[in-house]
């Protein structure tokens, strides 16, 4: 091979490398612009974080988004069995608790006494004791929550925030209407099923749901601004 051909190959490889290096900043810039456009995208309820992070990024988020399918499925099946026992079969709560404790204690008693005959180790029960610090933390947390609820109700009944008052009244009315359609346990079961299914369905169709949610929110706000309500007029003027 001649020296000219070798020089041509070296020049071509050098030019190709220069083009790749010059293209990298453009790719990085395009990626940053894409990330910015995604972050600027409006989500339901003004959410800025990913759905998993918004749900706490812990075990609860994994269960709600079915990241741990066995645990989520076990919880769903257990809730379904309890609902069928109480609502369809007519089982009552107190007999269910008593029979469950009887069965559990009988299994543990037989296991402890027959373990030596079957070459199995007896069950080890954890030494669970509530410390004074834990009880104090639970009491302080409950006190804080109750105080917050009382303060919220007091501020709402003073009439200073009419929008909050109307939203609470409307929510209670909707809950009362829906509660009249179902029994309490059936309503709790429906809410539980929605809690286990809605986040997963939303994560899989996030873009479509956000688009329809934004459109519906704009239409609702446009309709409410036409009503003769003072707080919507003031918001519109500002």
HULINNOR-V987835 format. One record per helix or strand of 3 or more residues. SS is the DSSP state (H for helix, E for strand). FROM is the first residue (numbers start at 1). LEN is the number of residues. Records with the same first field share a line. If there is no record, write none. Layout:
SS=FROM-LEN, FROM-LEN
This chain:
H=3-38, 44-3, 51-4, 59-6, 69-20, 93-22, 132-26, 162-20, 184-21, 206-20, 230-8
